[in-house]
């Protein structure tokens, strides 16, 4: 039985190496060119698989994976510096949690701290203190423990659909609201649903943020665009197996970017015909 288990692990390791080499050759890209920024929402128990939910058990497995495989969990300042300097040290990863759900404090925080990790929490200012969401005291406690607090707007609208004046209110006022409530500066922003455009990027820059994060992978505006930093959604179906490895090893984002680039190139070719 023990030999069978060891053989299964050996085969799994060979398969993972083969897949990574094949992906690199096929796509013409290699990990280490980008720092994976993992995106979580809910960390809560439940039987049904959902895109925005990870059970505490799977979240613990994923954090254990990072720790056991010697990943270095970094903050947004280091991600921004790496982007600006066009260098992404291998086995660096960043952890983010969106919306400010109360389970981020009750479930995710103890697991993060059991592994010695710090995370970035993006807060929707108007949701703070409402049922199912963290209080200002809980958010302040996160900050006091070394975690980073960012803005996720006032009310979580799709910024590309509400007009620039309303978008300005969401971007500027959320920053001011969180800074006043917590007594700390807010340097980072996250676009709700990941939707943004160049006008919104410029607005975030003018509001005084240092960088901003998006959701969906795609072609970057430039190699040093720190107001469109990409993230990778982690769901319960990612567990701590090959799907999670694919994400943190860097291949998932590179594959998605490659697909998005090919689609955009194809559309450009059709438009020129």
Helices and strands as residue ranges (DSSP letters): H 2-27, E 36-40, E 42-43, E 53-54, H 56-68, E 72-73, H 76-84, E 92-99, H 102-103, I 104-108, H 109-114, E 120-123, G 125-127, H 136-144, E 148-151, G 159-161, H 164-182, E 188-190, G 192-194, H 198-206, E 211-213, E 232-233, G 236-238, H 242-248, H 251-272
